[in-house]
Amino acid sequence: RDAAQRQLHLSQMQGTLASAAIDARRGEYEPARQTASEFFTALRGQIDAGGESALTAPQREATAPLLTRRDEVITLLARGDPAAAEQLSDIYVAYRKALNEVQAK
């Protein structure tokens, strides 16, 4: 049960990030900004939760660098800059890769 809840939480975070990327691609910058902010807040919470996190220690280490891009992406979205869509897509791929590579080890 705990493993299923952990996986569900990580999948929800991934879905939130994907939703932000899709909204940005469609030019819906305000919903994308709100959703991206939710993802970054959730990621920060998981990283800060330590052993209580849905992320394992290696996953926390692998995803922590994504937080450095938060302000840039949120600013791009607030300005309605189409470059935000590419940034969010890159973050999505990096998030998914970090989770999958760490799980495979």
N, C-alpha and C positions, 0 to 999 in steps of 0.2 A: 504494500500500500504506500509506504513512504517513497519508494523508488518511483512509483507511478505518479505520485503527487509532484515529486521533484522534476520528472520529465515533463509533466503537464505545465509546470511553471516556466520551464525553459522554452517550451514550445510556444507558450503564450507571449513570452518576450520576443521570440523570433517573429511571430505573427504581427506583433505591434510594430516592429521595425519594418517588416515587409509592407505593412499598410502605409506607413509614413513614406516609404520610397515610391509606392504606387501613386499615392496622392500627389506627391511632388512632381512625378512624371506627367500627371494629368493637369498640372498647373493649379492644383488646389493646395496652395501654400499654407494657409492658416490651419486647416485640419492636419496637414503634414507636420507643421510646427508643433501642434499640441501633442500629436501622437509620438513624434520623435522625442519630445520632452519627457513623455511618460516612459519611453524605453530607457532613456539615459538615467532617469530617476530610479527606475527599477534596477538597472544594472548597478548603479552606485549603491543601492540598498543591498543587493546580493554580494557585492564585493566587500562592503563594510560588515556584513553579517558573519564573516569568518566561518567557523564550523557549523553554524546554523543555516548557512546559505544552501540554495539549491545547486549552486555551482561548487564543484570540487576545488581544492586549492590550486591545482594546475590550471583549471578553467578560469578561476579568478585572475590568476597571473596572466593568462593569455588574452583575456578580454579587457583588462584594466587599461591598456593603451587606447582603447576606443573612446574612453571618456575625455581624452585630450582634444577630441574633435567636436565635442558637444557645442561649445560656444560658437565656433565657426559655422556649423550646420544650422543652428538655431537662428543665427544672424542672417545667413543666406535665405532661409525660409521667411523670416520676418520681412526681408526686403523683396521677396518674390523673385529671387534670382534662380533661373533654371539650373545653374550649376549645383544647387542643393540636391537635385534628383540624382546626379551622378555620385555625389558624396554619400548620400544615403545608401545607394546601391553598393558602393564599395564597403561601407560599414556593415551592411547586411552580409555580404560575402565573407568578410573577415570574421564576423561573429559566428556564422555557421561553420566556417573552417576551424576556428578555434575550438568550438565545442566538439566537432566531429574528430579532429585530430587528437585531442586530449582523451576522448573516450576510447579511441582505438588503441591507445597505448596501454 
